[in-house]
Amino acid sequence: MQKLILYLNLILIGLLGLPTAMPTEKPLDTDITLCHTGPSEMLAFVDDPEFMKFHPAPLAMDFVGLGDMTSFPTPDGKTASGYLIKASKKSDQWLFVFQEWWGLNDQIKAEADKFYNDLGGKVNVIALDMYDGKVTSNPQEAGGYMRGTDEKRLESIVLGAKNLVGKKAQIANVGWCFGGAWSLKSALLLDKQNVGSVIYYGMPVRDVEQLKKLNSDVLGLFATEEYISKAVVEEFAAAMKTAGKDLEYKIFPGVHGFANPSNPKHDPALTKEAYGMALAYLKGKFE
């Protein structure tokens, strides 16, 4: 009997000593999924050397502007500035112009002047300084400036400009690259005062719920040789359709920044075509 008890104890000890199956721990998901918010997505590109290649240092240019720098308060308690060309006669029509990642340089001011002239001097134009005074022609510095932006601050600059122009203002938006993304983001922030948005090769918001808030259609001018791929553009088009918003767009056979005359890879023919589309669109908003 004692031998039997001893034998059973040995069996029990053996069973208790067997390794038990523990639930395997799910590995941590280290992939960062970016919300399709447009401007914030572009920050993911900044440190990529290939992305840098799409931004050669701009060429120097001579510039004598039509406008002047102006400053205005922002909702975050700070001050922002912009390059302002006032309409020849009092007008509630406004065009917000958004810089490339270089900052508010002479090229963007020249584009603001060009739109002002071609809109007949009837529209107030302001190019917003989204970097609070920082400007560079160095790609690495430009990447650092863009990386260092605070989206809340950028939103506050747009909202400060909205307060500057007044509640009766009708506002359209245009921008390139970093500013292309902000052209659309501004359109969303401006709510019912927004009348249009032109995106030159900028990362678009693709969140359907956000796009449903748009008060206008959108014109998108993209390029084949850039990080904002055809798939991204088509996703944007699908999101706009789902949101019930109109989008006209064209993907030009050119490089990122093809429409910038200070870009060493500037394409004059494509620039003329794209600008013609942008100007016709904006004229339609300000009739």
Backbone bond lengths (Angstrom), bond angles and torsions (degrees), N, CA, C in turn:
res aa  C-N    CA-C-N  psi(-1)  N-CA   C-N-CA  omega(-1)  CA-C   N-CA-C  phi
1 M - - - 1.459 - - 1.527 110.06 -
2 Q 1.356 114.46 -44.11 1.461 118.78 178.79 1.529 111.11 -62.39
3 K 1.390 115.38 -38.03 1.461 118.96 178.11 1.531 111.09 -63.79
4 L 1.361 115.20 -37.87 1.457 119.40 179.86 1.524 110.79 -65.31
5 I 1.354 115.53 -43.77 1.467 119.86 179.09 1.525 110.49 -62.26
6 L 1.350 115.51 -43.18 1.463 120.16 178.74 1.527 110.90 -61.68
7 Y 1.321 116.64 -41.61 1.467 121.87 -179.56 1.532 110.69 -63.13
8 L 1.369 114.89 -43.94 1.463 119.00 179.26 1.532 111.56 -64.56
9 N 1.331 116.28 -38.56 1.463 120.27 177.95 1.533 111.53 -62.42
10 L 1.339 115.02 -39.70 1.471 119.16 179.50 1.532 111.04 -64.48
11 I 1.361 114.64 -41.02 1.472 118.62 177.65 1.524 110.78 -62.33
12 L 1.363 116.54 -43.37 1.457 121.39 -179.04 1.528 111.36 -62.60
13 I 1.336 115.30 -43.99 1.467 120.15 178.66 1.523 110.39 -60.95
14 G 1.341 115.67 -39.68 1.468 119.94 179.54 1.507 111.94 -64.01
15 L 1.337 114.52 -42.18 1.463 118.15 179.47 1.522 111.61 -65.07
16 L 1.336 116.16 -42.18 1.455 120.12 179.70 1.520 111.76 -65.45
17 G 1.280 115.63 -25.46 1.458 119.54 -178.17 1.503 113.89 -84.04
18 L 1.350 117.58 -10.39 1.460 119.88 179.24 1.524 110.18 -66.07
19 P 1.319 118.15 142.46 1.465 120.07 177.82 1.521 109.87 -66.86
20 T 1.281 116.53 131.94 1.464 121.01 179.61 1.513 109.42 -91.06
21 A 1.336 116.09 148.36 1.463 120.82 -179.20 1.514 109.29 -77.00
22 M 1.334 116.98 112.14 1.459 121.68 178.35 1.531 109.04 -92.04
23 P 1.313 117.97 144.78 1.461 119.55 177.11 1.522 110.07 -63.05
24 T 1.325 115.22 131.51 1.458 118.70 -179.19 1.520 109.43 -73.53
25 E 1.335 115.11 136.31 1.455 120.17 -178.79 1.520 109.43 -78.95
26 K 1.329 116.52 131.26 1.455 121.08 -179.74 1.518 109.68 -67.72
27 P 1.336 117.64 129.31 1.457 118.92 -179.52 1.520 111.49 -63.01
28 L 1.346 115.01 147.78 1.449 119.45 179.56 1.521 110.38 -66.22
29 D 1.307 116.16 139.44 1.457 121.66 176.92 1.522 107.77 -84.56
30 T 1.314 116.17 109.09 1.458 120.22 -177.18 1.517 112.65 -94.49
31 D 1.337 117.50 -2.70 1.460 119.74 177.57 1.522 109.40 -75.27
32 I 1.318 116.24 131.91 1.453 120.94 178.04 1.520 108.57 -94.28
33 T 1.299 116.53 119.01 1.459 120.60 178.58 1.516 108.60 -95.01
34 L 1.304 116.26 115.92 1.453 120.60 -179.87 1.522 110.04 -84.66
35 C 1.329 115.42 131.73 1.455 118.52 172.00 1.521 107.79 -64.75
36 H 1.310 116.79 149.09 1.460 120.15 -175.95 1.525 109.96 -79.70
37 T 1.338 115.66 66.21 1.455 120.06 -174.52 1.509 113.62 -99.06
38 G 1.319 118.49 1.77 1.454 120.61 176.10 1.512 113.39 81.50
39 P 1.362 118.90 -92.65 1.457 120.44 -175.75 1.523 114.25 -54.95
40 S 1.329 117.74 -44.52 1.463 119.63 -177.74 1.518 112.18 -66.41
41 E 1.324 117.58 -28.76 1.463 120.54 178.78 1.523 112.10 -65.39
42 M 1.324 116.53 -33.26 1.460 119.82 -177.54 1.523 111.88 -63.77
43 L 1.329 117.29 -25.97 1.459 120.55 -179.82 1.520 111.61 -62.63
44 A 1.336 116.87 -25.32 1.461 120.46 179.84 1.525 111.82 -67.90
45 F 1.331 117.05 -18.83 1.464 120.94 -177.71 1.527 113.59 -88.67
46 V 1.331 116.83 -19.92 1.458 121.50 -164.42 1.524 113.90 -55.23
47 D 1.322 117.67 -40.25 1.462 120.63 -174.77 1.525 113.57 -90.16
48 D 1.314 117.27 5.49 1.462 120.69 -179.58 1.530 109.45 -86.76
49 P 1.346 117.94 119.26 1.471 120.38 -179.92 1.528 112.95 -56.13
50 E 1.336 116.65 -33.71 1.461 119.39 179.53 1.523 111.09 -65.35
51 F 1.340 116.02 -37.28 1.462 120.13 177.60 1.523 110.02 -65.39
52 M 1.335 116.46 -38.26 1.463 120.95 178.31 1.530 111.24 -58.74
53 K 1.334 116.01 -35.45 1.465 119.78 -177.94 1.526 112.32 -63.62
54 F 1.322 116.00 -22.45 1.458 119.68 178.47 1.532 111.60 -79.47
55 H 1.337 117.03 -2.32 1.464 121.16 -176.05 1.524 111.01 -129.23
56 P 1.342 118.55 68.26 1.464 120.08 175.17 1.526 110.30 -64.44
57 A 1.326 116.18 151.22 1.467 120.55 -179.39 1.526 110.45 -55.36
58 P 1.329 118.11 133.53 1.467 120.45 -178.22 1.521 112.18 -69.42
59 L 1.319 115.53 151.22 1.456 121.55 177.80 1.527 109.90 -75.87
60 A 1.325 115.61 150.38 1.463 120.30 177.21 1.525 109.67 -68.26
61 M 1.325 116.43 151.17 1.459 120.32 -179.92 1.520 109.90 -144.78
62 D 1.321 115.95 151.78 1.462 122.05 173.33 1.523 107.98 -90.64
63 F 1.320 116.45 133.60 1.462 119.25 -175.51 1.522 110.67 -144.57
64 V 1.312 115.47 127.70 1.459 122.75 170.23 1.522 105.90 -126.06
65 G 1.316 117.01 113.14 1.456 121.01 -169.54 1.517 115.26 -89.18
66 L 1.322 113.83 161.85 1.461 121.88 175.70 1.524 111.63 -85.51
67 G 1.320 116.24 -23.81 1.451 120.44 -171.84 1.514 113.92 -107.78
68 D 1.328 114.13 -171.05 1.463 122.15 179.50 1.522 108.93 -137.74
69 M 1.316 115.55 156.76 1.457 120.13 174.08 1.526 109.25 -74.94
70 T 1.316 115.27 140.73 1.451 121.44 177.38 1.518 108.47 -134.81
71 S 1.313 117.34 157.69 1.465 121.11 178.87 1.520 109.44 -124.13
72 F 1.333 115.22 157.60 1.459 120.69 -178.12 1.527 109.17 -156.14
73 P 1.331 116.90 151.29 1.470 120.00 179.13 1.520 111.42 -73.29
74 T 1.319 115.71 153.19 1.464 121.72 178.06 1.526 109.78 -121.20
75 P 1.328 117.64 155.89 1.465 120.93 -175.51 1.526 115.03 -60.19
76 D 1.336 117.73 -18.44 1.462 119.96 179.70 1.524 112.74 -85.93
77 G 1.334 116.86 10.39 1.456 121.01 177.29 1.519 114.55 86.07
78 K 1.308 117.50 5.35 1.460 121.66 -179.70 1.530 110.15 -106.37
79 T 1.317 115.22 -168.63 1.460 121.74 178.09 1.517 109.22 -125.28
80 A 1.315 116.75 142.41 1.465 121.86 175.60 1.524 108.37 -122.25
81 S 1.324 115.49 172.48 1.458 119.49 -179.48 1.518 110.79 -140.92
82 G 1.319 115.31 167.10 1.455 120.78 178.35 1.512 110.40 -163.07
83 Y 1.317 114.57 161.84 1.465 121.93 177.72 1.519 106.99 -94.24
84 L 1.337 116.79 114.50 1.463 122.29 -169.52 1.523 111.97 -113.95
85 I 1.339 115.50 129.93 1.461 122.15 169.18 1.528 106.49 -119.72
86 K 1.321 116.62 113.84 1.457 120.61 -177.04 1.525 111.15 -80.79
87 A 1.312 115.74 146.80 1.465 121.31 177.16 1.527 110.18 -60.54
88 S 1.318 116.15 150.64 1.469 120.89 -178.13 1.524 111.84 -63.24
89 K 1.328 116.56 -29.16 1.453 122.47 173.69 1.525 108.10 -127.89
90 K 1.320 116.39 154.48 1.462 120.46 -177.69 1.523 110.41 -53.03
91 S 1.317 116.09 130.36 1.464 120.70 -174.91 1.521 110.26 -149.53
92 D 1.320 115.25 146.13 1.465 121.35 174.03 1.523 111.54 -98.29
93 Q 1.311 116.98 11.50 1.462 121.34 177.58 1.530 109.24 -94.34
94 W 1.337 115.55 130.72 1.465 121.09 -174.78 1.524 110.94 -135.70
95 L 1.324 114.06 145.21 1.461 121.26 171.43 1.520 108.25 -119.74
96 F 1.336 116.22 120.16 1.463 121.85 173.60 1.528 108.23 -91.49
97 V 1.321 116.32 126.40 1.461 122.60 -178.06 1.528 108.68 -111.36
98 F 1.338 115.98 131.87 1.467 120.52 -175.48 1.527 111.42 -117.06
99 Q 1.302 114.71 131.06 1.467 124.82 -173.48 1.523 113.76 -67.70
100 E 1.331 115.52 161.30 1.459 121.85 166.11 1.526 108.29 -76.45
101 W 1.343 116.66 -176.67 1.467 118.85 -175.43 1.521 113.06 -72.27
102 W 1.334 118.24 -4.36 1.467 121.13 178.37 1.522 112.09 -74.44
103 G 1.312 117.53 -20.98 1.453 121.76 -173.03 1.521 110.24 109.00
104 L 1.315 116.13 -176.47 1.468 120.91 -179.56 1.531 108.45 -81.05
105 N 1.318 115.62 81.45 1.463 120.85 -177.39 1.530 111.00 -96.13
106 D 1.331 115.34 -178.42 1.465 119.77 -177.16 1.523 112.36 -63.94
107 Q 1.328 117.29 -30.29 1.459 119.70 179.45 1.528 111.25 -62.67
108 I 1.321 116.80 -43.45 1.468 120.18 179.37 1.524 110.18 -68.50
109 K 1.318 117.18 -38.65 1.468 119.90 176.07 1.528 110.52 -62.25
110 A 1.330 116.24 -39.10 1.469 120.12 177.69 1.524 111.14 -64.54
111 E 1.337 116.85 -38.37 1.469 120.18 176.89 1.524 110.28 -65.03
112 A 1.336 116.76 -38.96 1.462 120.64 177.39 1.526 110.35 -62.11
113 D 1.331 116.53 -43.68 1.467 120.77 177.20 1.526 111.45 -60.60
114 K 1.314 116.01 -42.21 1.470 120.90 -177.76 1.527 110.63 -63.67
115 F 1.326 116.76 -46.18 1.465 119.12 177.78 1.531 110.31 -62.28
116 Y 1.332 116.20 -41.01 1.466 119.97 179.41 1.529 110.55 -57.74
117 N 1.318 116.34 -50.42 1.468 120.39 -179.26 1.524 111.81 -62.68
118 D 1.328 116.27 -45.04 1.460 120.00 -174.58 1.526 112.69 -75.68
119 L 1.324 116.89 -14.63 1.463 120.91 172.27 1.528 110.57 -93.21
120 G 1.331 115.28 12.41 1.460 120.79 172.71 1.512 115.56 77.74
121 G 1.336 117.48 15.07 1.454 119.87 -178.89 1.516 113.54 69.17
122 K 1.325 116.33 12.43 1.468 120.90 -176.17 1.529 113.17 -93.68
123 V 1.334 115.67 -9.08 1.465 121.02 -174.98 1.526 109.19 -118.27
124 N 1.320 116.97 131.87 1.460 120.60 172.00 1.527 108.68 -68.94
125 V 1.311 116.81 136.45 1.466 120.73 179.98 1.523 108.87 -125.38
126 I 1.323 116.54 130.38 1.463 120.55 175.34 1.524 109.46 -133.87
127 A 1.327 115.24 124.74 1.466 121.51 174.94 1.520 107.27 -95.27
128 L 1.315 116.43 114.75 1.461 121.25 -173.89 1.528 111.48 -80.35
129 D 1.330 115.12 138.56 1.462 121.29 177.72 1.525 108.32 -88.74
130 M 1.316 116.36 95.96 1.464 121.30 -174.94 1.530 112.85 -82.18
131 Y 1.332 117.49 -8.22 1.468 121.21 178.58 1.526 112.16 -107.04
132 D 1.320 117.76 9.46 1.469 120.99 179.48 1.523 112.40 52.21
133 G 1.328 115.85 50.92 1.455 120.68 172.56 1.512 116.24 96.92
134 K 1.316 118.04 -11.04 1.470 120.06 -178.29 1.532 110.04 -85.08
135 V 1.332 115.61 129.98 1.466 122.72 179.05 1.519 108.09 -140.63
136 T 1.335 117.14 143.19 1.461 120.56 179.19 1.528 110.33 -151.18
137 S 1.320 115.11 161.07 1.469 120.87 170.01 1.523 110.14 -115.93
138 N 1.332 116.02 8.93 1.461 122.13 -179.72 1.529 109.73 -97.69
139 P 1.334 118.83 121.21 1.468 120.48 -176.85 1.526 113.78 -57.71
140 Q 1.336 117.59 -39.47 1.464 119.88 -179.86 1.531 111.02 -65.52
141 E 1.332 116.18 -42.23 1.461 119.25 177.64 1.525 110.95 -65.10
142 A 1.328 115.98 -41.19 1.468 119.75 179.14 1.523 110.60 -59.90
143 G 1.339 115.59 -42.59 1.457 119.46 177.10 1.513 111.46 -61.71
144 G 1.328 116.05 -39.45 1.459 119.98 178.04 1.516 112.35 -65.67
145 Y 1.321 116.60 -39.84 1.462 119.94 177.89 1.523 110.81 -63.52
146 M 1.328 115.92 -43.99 1.459 119.06 -179.03 1.525 110.62 -66.33
147 R 1.338 115.80 -41.07 1.460 120.15 178.81 1.526 111.02 -62.11
148 G 1.320 115.68 -33.33 1.459 120.37 -176.31 1.517 114.92 -83.82
149 T 1.319 117.74 0.62 1.464 119.14 -179.60 1.524 111.21 -71.17
150 D 1.308 114.78 148.71 1.463 123.10 175.76 1.528 106.70 -110.73
151 E 1.317 117.07 117.46 1.467 119.83 -174.36 1.521 112.09 -58.75
152 K 1.325 117.11 -34.63 1.464 119.52 178.20 1.525 110.75 -63.94
153 R 1.343 115.55 -38.89 1.465 118.85 177.44 1.529 110.73 -66.00
154 L 1.318 116.82 -42.75 1.460 120.52 179.37 1.527 111.11 -61.94
155 E 1.321 116.33 -41.88 1.462 120.12 176.54 1.527 110.58 -61.97
156 S 1.332 115.65 -38.87 1.461 120.13 -179.13 1.527 111.37 -65.53
157 I 1.336 116.77 -35.37 1.469 120.20 176.44 1.529 110.33 -62.71
158 V 1.328 116.19 -45.17 1.472 120.23 179.12 1.527 110.62 -62.85
159 L 1.320 116.36 -44.60 1.466 119.69 -178.57 1.523 111.29 -68.52
160 G 1.336 116.89 -32.57 1.461 119.88 174.53 1.520 111.22 -64.31
161 A 1.342 115.83 -40.44 1.466 120.16 176.79 1.527 110.77 -65.69
162 K 1.310 115.92 -37.13 1.469 120.40 176.99 1.527 110.19 -61.07
163 N 1.324 117.17 -43.01 1.462 120.78 177.45 1.528 110.98 -65.73
164 L 1.335 116.12 -36.91 1.465 120.94 -179.99 1.523 111.63 -59.97
165 V 1.325 116.94 -43.52 1.471 119.88 -173.42 1.525 112.66 -82.88
166 G 1.314 117.75 -16.68 1.452 120.83 173.87 1.521 114.71 96.07
167 K 1.314 114.91 161.58 1.460 121.47 -173.89 1.528 113.92 -70.62
168 K 1.320 117.48 -18.87 1.466 120.35 -179.59 1.524 112.79 -89.81
169 A 1.314 116.79 -5.63 1.466 120.28 -174.53 1.522 112.00 -69.10
170 Q 1.324 115.14 140.70 1.463 122.67 169.23 1.525 106.45 -102.99
171 I 1.327 116.49 124.14 1.461 119.94 -168.75 1.523 111.10 -123.90
172 A 1.327 115.97 126.25 1.465 122.15 169.76 1.526 108.12 -107.97
173 N 1.315 116.17 163.02 1.462 121.59 -173.78 1.518 110.80 -133.43
174 V 1.339 115.92 145.28 1.459 120.85 174.04 1.523 108.27 -147.34
175 G 1.338 116.46 142.63 1.461 119.43 178.63 1.508 111.33 -163.94
176 W 1.325 114.97 164.51 1.463 122.90 -175.58 1.521 109.83 -124.57
177 C 1.348 116.24 136.09 1.472 121.50 175.48 1.536 109.19 58.36
178 F 1.330 118.78 -120.31 1.468 122.66 174.04 1.526 109.71 -48.89
179 G 1.326 115.81 -43.54 1.458 120.46 -179.93 1.512 113.85 -72.81
180 G 1.339 116.99 -23.83 1.454 119.53 174.93 1.515 111.04 -64.50
181 A 1.331 115.20 -41.79 1.463 119.82 175.92 1.524 110.40 -62.78
182 W 1.341 116.09 -39.84 1.465 119.37 -178.31 1.519 113.14 -76.55
183 S 1.309 118.38 -20.60 1.459 120.03 172.48 1.526 110.22 -59.87
184 L 1.322 116.28 -44.11 1.465 120.27 179.23 1.521 111.19 -74.53
185 K 1.337 116.93 -40.98 1.466 119.65 179.43 1.530 110.25 -62.36
186 S 1.329 116.66 -40.25 1.459 120.46 177.09 1.527 111.06 -61.99
187 A 1.330 115.93 -42.22 1.465 119.65 178.62 1.525 111.02 -56.49
188 L 1.320 116.54 -38.08 1.461 120.77 178.27 1.529 111.24 -70.05
189 L 1.331 116.76 -40.28 1.462 121.00 -178.53 1.528 112.01 -69.57
190 L 1.322 116.86 -30.03 1.463 120.99 -175.77 1.523 113.23 -78.43
191 D 1.314 116.75 -11.50 1.461 122.14 173.97 1.539 110.70 56.29
192 K 1.313 117.91 -127.35 1.470 121.55 -173.42 1.524 112.90 -71.17
193 Q 1.323 117.64 -14.81 1.467 119.54 179.55 1.529 112.13 -82.69
194 N 1.304 116.76 -12.00 1.462 120.74 177.85 1.522 110.22 -75.35
195 V 1.355 115.17 134.06 1.468 118.93 176.88 1.528 112.29 -120.96
196 G 1.335 118.12 -5.28 1.458 118.35 179.37 1.518 113.15 176.78
197 S 1.336 115.03 159.66 1.466 121.02 179.74 1.519 109.57 -145.87
198 V 1.344 115.38 128.29 1.461 121.99 174.06 1.524 107.83 -112.28
199 I 1.332 115.99 122.07 1.464 121.87 179.93 1.523 108.68 -108.38
200 Y 1.321 116.29 113.87 1.465 120.66 169.77 1.526 107.87 -95.68
201 Y 1.314 116.50 111.00 1.473 124.89 176.05 1.535 113.79 33.74
202 G 1.338 115.13 53.92 1.458 121.86 174.79 1.517 109.84 -114.77
203 M 1.323 116.93 154.70 1.465 121.56 178.91 1.526 109.53 -72.07
204 P 1.332 118.64 114.74 1.462 120.53 -174.75 1.526 113.02 -86.21
205 V 1.318 115.07 149.03 1.462 121.25 168.72 1.521 107.91 -61.81
206 R 1.339 116.60 134.00 1.462 119.55 -179.26 1.528 111.96 -126.74
207 D 1.308 115.38 15.00 1.456 120.91 176.82 1.529 108.89 -82.73
208 V 1.309 116.50 117.21 1.466 121.48 -173.22 1.525 111.57 -59.85
209 E 1.332 117.08 -42.28 1.462 119.83 -177.75 1.524 111.34 -63.57
210 Q 1.325 116.61 -37.08 1.467 119.02 175.74 1.527 110.98 -68.05
211 L 1.320 115.60 -44.25 1.466 119.58 -176.99 1.523 112.50 -64.78
212 K 1.306 117.66 -26.14 1.466 120.87 177.02 1.531 111.46 -60.69
213 K 1.343 116.49 -22.18 1.465 121.11 -177.57 1.527 112.62 -83.21
214 L 1.325 117.01 -7.49 1.465 120.66 -178.56 1.528 111.43 -61.86
215 N 1.321 115.53 137.85 1.461 120.48 178.85 1.529 111.92 -100.62
216 S 1.332 117.37 13.87 1.464 119.81 -177.52 1.519 110.30 -155.46
217 D 1.323 114.36 174.79 1.454 119.85 168.87 1.528 108.51 -84.10
218 V 1.331 117.17 -178.86 1.464 122.35 -176.75 1.525 109.04 -138.46
219 L 1.329 115.85 143.85 1.463 122.30 171.17 1.526 108.09 -111.92
220 G 1.333 116.76 122.47 1.458 121.63 179.53 1.516 111.72 -112.29
221 L 1.319 117.08 128.14 1.465 123.64 -179.83 1.522 107.63 -121.67
222 F 1.326 116.22 102.64 1.459 121.36 -172.68 1.529 110.73 -114.65
223 A 1.327 116.08 176.72 1.465 121.20 -178.81 1.522 109.80 -131.49
224 T 1.327 115.86 156.61 1.472 119.63 -178.97 1.522 112.00 -78.30
225 E 1.335 117.40 -34.68 1.461 121.14 -174.42 1.520 110.41 -99.07
226 E 1.325 116.21 75.38 1.455 120.44 179.20 1.521 110.49 -162.22
227 Y 1.341 114.90 172.84 1.453 120.75 -176.91 1.518 112.51 -74.17
228 I 1.308 116.83 -24.46 1.458 119.71 177.82 1.523 106.47 -81.44
229 S 1.299 115.24 94.27 1.461 122.30 -168.25 1.527 112.38 -73.99
230 K 1.323 114.20 167.26 1.462 120.51 175.38 1.523 110.24 -59.02
231 A 1.331 116.61 -35.96 1.470 120.42 179.21 1.526 110.95 -62.87
232 V 1.333 117.11 -39.71 1.462 121.17 178.30 1.526 110.11 -65.51
233 V 1.325 116.49 -43.58 1.465 120.71 179.40 1.526 110.46 -62.40
234 E 1.319 116.67 -42.86 1.465 120.17 179.56 1.529 111.25 -67.60
235 E 1.324 116.66 -34.33 1.470 120.17 175.51 1.527 109.99 -64.93
236 F 1.322 116.00 -40.78 1.466 121.25 176.23 1.529 110.54 -61.16
237 A 1.327 116.47 -45.22 1.464 120.94 179.51 1.524 110.93 -60.89
238 A 1.324 116.27 -42.00 1.467 120.49 179.46 1.525 110.81 -65.91
239 A 1.336 116.45 -40.38 1.463 120.53 179.59 1.527 110.92 -65.60
240 M 1.321 116.63 -40.29 1.468 120.22 177.58 1.526 110.60 -63.36
241 K 1.314 116.57 -41.22 1.467 120.28 179.34 1.521 110.55 -63.87
242 T 1.322 116.64 -44.31 1.462 120.75 178.83 1.525 110.86 -62.79
243 A 1.335 115.58 -35.93 1.464 120.45 179.80 1.526 112.53 -76.40
244 G 1.338 116.41 -7.67 1.459 119.95 -179.99 1.515 113.31 78.71
245 K 1.340 116.94 27.46 1.460 121.83 -178.56 1.530 110.28 -115.30
246 D 1.317 115.87 148.26 1.462 121.28 -178.57 1.525 110.98 -87.05
247 L 1.311 115.12 138.55 1.462 121.92 177.54 1.518 109.26 -136.38
248 E 1.322 115.84 127.63 1.461 121.59 168.05 1.516 106.30 -110.56
249 Y 1.315 116.95 131.67 1.462 117.55 178.86 1.517 110.90 -148.62
250 K 1.328 113.63 158.60 1.456 120.90 175.30 1.523 108.71 -142.52
251 I 1.333 115.92 138.13 1.461 121.64 174.91 1.525 107.07 -102.64
252 F 1.316 116.58 109.77 1.465 121.83 -176.38 1.530 110.94 -83.44
253 P 1.331 117.66 146.14 1.470 121.13 179.19 1.527 111.21 -78.82
254 G 1.325 115.32 65.15 1.461 119.87 -176.82 1.508 111.84 -144.69
255 V 1.334 115.38 -176.53 1.458 121.55 -179.13 1.519 109.70 -89.34
256 H 1.316 115.39 163.60 1.453 121.31 171.41 1.533 107.80 -58.98
257 G 1.321 116.68 130.35 1.458 119.83 -179.03 1.513 114.01 83.54
258 F 1.329 117.21 16.69 1.475 120.13 -176.58 1.526 112.60 -60.56
259 A 1.342 117.19 -25.56 1.464 120.68 -174.48 1.524 113.29 -90.87
260 N 1.317 117.61 5.99 1.463 121.91 -179.36 1.527 109.65 -98.44
261 P 1.332 118.82 110.74 1.471 120.44 -178.58 1.526 113.96 -60.13
262 S 1.338 117.91 -21.48 1.464 119.84 178.46 1.526 112.42 -85.75
263 N 1.326 116.85 -2.98 1.464 121.84 176.49 1.532 108.59 -80.36
264 P 1.338 118.65 126.24 1.469 119.82 178.36 1.531 113.49 -56.18
265 K 1.339 117.03 -22.34 1.461 121.27 179.86 1.537 112.29 -101.91
266 H 1.301 115.33 19.78 1.463 122.00 179.84 1.527 111.53 -55.89
267 D 1.337 115.95 138.76 1.460 121.70 178.40 1.530 108.86 -115.78
268 P 1.337 118.35 102.56 1.471 121.09 -175.56 1.529 113.93 -59.07
269 A 1.329 117.22 -40.54 1.468 119.64 -177.22 1.525 111.09 -66.22
270 L 1.330 116.97 -45.92 1.464 120.28 178.81 1.523 110.96 -66.79
271 T 1.336 115.99 -36.63 1.460 120.59 177.83 1.522 110.72 -59.27
272 K 1.319 116.20 -45.73 1.466 121.24 -179.61 1.521 110.94 -61.56
273 E 1.327 116.48 -43.39 1.467 120.07 -179.86 1.524 111.31 -65.44
274 A 1.332 115.95 -46.89 1.465 119.95 -178.60 1.525 110.84 -64.69
275 Y 1.322 116.38 -42.20 1.468 119.72 -179.99 1.526 110.81 -64.41
276 G 1.317 116.71 -38.46 1.458 120.01 177.01 1.519 111.45 -59.17
277 M 1.327 116.49 -40.90 1.462 120.64 177.57 1.524 110.89 -66.07
278 A 1.338 116.16 -43.87 1.464 120.65 -178.94 1.524 110.98 -64.19
279 L 1.327 116.60 -44.75 1.461 120.44 -178.04 1.528 111.18 -65.61
280 A 1.323 117.35 -43.28 1.466 120.51 178.49 1.526 110.61 -61.47
281 Y 1.318 116.15 -41.03 1.466 121.10 178.44 1.529 110.23 -61.03
282 L 1.335 116.56 -48.45 1.462 120.41 -176.93 1.524 111.76 -68.26
283 K 1.319 117.23 -38.26 1.467 119.59 176.51 1.524 110.50 -59.40
284 G 1.332 116.17 -37.76 1.456 120.25 177.94 1.515 112.65 -64.28
285 K 1.325 117.22 -29.17 1.462 120.96 -179.99 1.520 112.28 -78.70
286 F 1.332 116.43 -24.82 1.462 120.07 -173.69 1.525 113.47 -109.28
287 E 1.322 117.12 14.38 1.466 120.00 177.27 1.533 110.43 -69.35
